[in-house]
Amino acid sequence: MLFRKARMSDTKDIAALINFYAEKGVMLPRTLPSIYQRIRDFTLIEENNTIIAVGSLRILWNDLAEICSLAVRPESVNRGLGSSLVKKMIQESRELEIKNIFTLTYQPVFFEKCGFKRISKESLPQKVWTECVNCPKFPNCDEIALIKNIG
Ligand SMILES: CC(C)(COP(=O)(O)OP(=O)(O)OC[C@H]1O[C@@H](n2cnc3c(N)ncnc32)[C@H](O)[C@@H]1OP(=O)(O)O)[C@@H](O)C(=O)NCCC(=O)NCCS
């Protein structure tokens, strides 16, 4: 099992995994161009030449990053991969000296187990919402906000 940063040749597999869950309504979809433009944000787990988990760390500000598009292949859930990927992205934030990581999710209990605390969406700074105009749910965001301080 290999943890690594994503490359352009991974984009179709990343989109397929995210959009498999997006079609079920459990996470938000990603277009290929949005992955191309953010490819450096993505970390993934590979096993037997197959991508089995992906997650992305989007930097918002000098002290704030977001974990988004976290997905583990259905046959690989409950093996600790999702939480390991979250830990990897927390480590990446630490190396970048970013002290707060938040997420908007439909799986708050999973993130609570990773040490995140629920907060009201209104308490997040305005800059968090800049890309939301591209979201199919805009302006009726029903995701739950959680944050973790790693300072
Ligand atoms: C949510 C998801 C990323 C979890 O990944 P995973 O690899 O199965 O999670 P882990 O095995 O690391 O689980 C860590 C802990 O969280 C718990 N957990 C996992 N998914 C959970 C969920 N949906 N709700 C509540 N708890 C959950 C596990 O039971 C485990 O608990 P434990 O430490 O007490 O044993 C994965 O199920 C997934 O890809 N789901 C579809 C996409 C999605 O909803 N992504 C969420 C971000 S938008």
The ligand as a MOL file (V3000), in Angstrom:
LIG
                    3D

  0  0  0     0  0            999 V3000
M  V30 BEGIN CTAB
M  V30 COUNTS 48 50 0 0 0
M  V30 BEGIN ATOM
M  V30 1 C -16.3680 8.1720 5.1060 0
M  V30 2 C -15.1890 7.3620 4.5840 0
M  V30 3 C -14.1390 8.2950 3.9690 0
M  V30 4 C -14.5650 6.6040 5.7740 0
M  V30 5 O -13.4120 5.8860 5.3180 0
M  V30 6 P -12.9570 4.5050 6.0020 0
M  V30 7 O -11.6430 4.1540 5.4280 0
M  V30 8 O -14.0320 3.5130 5.8920 0
M  V30 9 O -12.8340 4.9700 7.5260 0
M  V30 10 P -11.8870 4.3500 8.6550 0
M  V30 11 O -11.8000 2.8580 8.4460 0
M  V30 12 O -10.6070 5.1040 8.6870 0
M  V30 13 O -12.7470 4.6620 9.9600 0
M  V30 14 C -12.2770 5.3850 11.0540 0
M  V30 15 C -13.3650 5.3740 12.1290 0
M  V30 16 O -14.5260 6.0650 11.6380 0
M  V30 17 C -15.6540 5.2060 11.6570 0
M  V30 18 N -16.4500 5.5140 10.4560 0
M  V30 19 C -16.1030 5.3080 9.1730 0
M  V30 20 N -17.0700 5.7570 8.3460 0
M  V30 21 C -18.0460 6.2540 9.1470 0
M  V30 22 C -19.2920 6.8780 8.8800 0
M  V30 23 N -19.7400 7.0510 7.6340 0
M  V30 24 N -20.0330 7.2730 9.9480 0
M  V30 25 C -19.5920 7.0710 11.2170 0
M  V30 26 N -18.4010 6.5060 11.5210 0
M  V30 27 C -17.6440 6.1010 10.4940 0
M  V30 28 C -15.0950 3.7950 11.6360 0
M  V30 29 O -15.9990 2.8790 12.1860 0
M  V30 30 C -13.8430 3.9760 12.4880 0
M  V30 31 O -14.2240 4.0180 13.8370 0
M  V30 32 P -13.3280 3.3500 15.0100 0
M  V30 33 O -12.0390 4.1260 15.0050 0
M  V30 34 O -14.1390 3.5610 16.2340 0
M  V30 35 O -13.1280 1.9290 14.6130 0
M  V30 36 C -15.6380 6.2810 3.5450 0
M  V30 37 O -16.6570 5.4970 4.0990 0
M  V30 38 C -16.1340 6.8760 2.2390 0
M  V30 39 O -15.3620 7.0680 1.2960 0
M  V30 40 N -17.4630 7.1660 2.1620 0
M  V30 41 C -18.0720 7.7110 0.9650 0
M  V30 42 C -17.6220 9.1110 0.6730 0
M  V30 43 C -17.8340 10.0530 1.8480 0
M  V30 44 O -18.8780 10.0560 2.4680 0
M  V30 45 N -16.8100 10.8680 2.1460 0
M  V30 46 C -16.8280 11.7580 3.3070 0
M  V30 47 C -16.1900 13.0510 3.0550 0
M  V30 48 S -17.2070 14.1200 2.0550 0
M  V30 END ATOM
M  V30 BEGIN BOND
M  V30 1 1 1 2
M  V30 2 1 2 3
M  V30 3 1 2 4
M  V30 4 1 2 36
M  V30 5 1 4 5
M  V30 6 1 5 6
M  V30 7 2 6 7
M  V30 8 1 6 8
M  V30 9 1 6 9
M  V30 10 1 9 10
M  V30 11 2 10 11
M  V30 12 1 10 12
M  V30 13 1 10 13
M  V30 14 1 13 14
M  V30 15 1 14 15
M  V30 16 1 15 16
M  V30 17 1 15 30
M  V30 18 1 16 17
M  V30 19 1 17 18
M  V30 20 1 17 28
M  V30 21 1 18 19
M  V30 22 1 18 27
M  V30 23 2 19 20
M  V30 24 1 20 21
M  V30 25 1 21 22
M  V30 26 2 21 27
M  V30 27 1 22 23
M  V30 28 2 22 24
M  V30 29 1 24 25
M  V30 30 2 25 26
M  V30 31 1 26 27
M  V30 32 1 28 29
M  V30 33 1 28 30
M  V30 34 1 30 31
M  V30 35 1 31 32
M  V30 36 2 32 33
M  V30 37 1 32 34
M  V30 38 1 32 35
M  V30 39 1 36 37
M  V30 40 1 36 38
M  V30 41 2 38 39
M  V30 42 1 38 40
M  V30 43 1 40 41
M  V30 44 1 41 42
M  V30 45 1 42 43
M  V30 46 2 43 44
M  V30 47 1 43 45
M  V30 48 1 45 46
M  V30 49 1 46 47
M  V30 50 1 47 48
M  V30 END BOND
M  V30 END CTAB
M  END
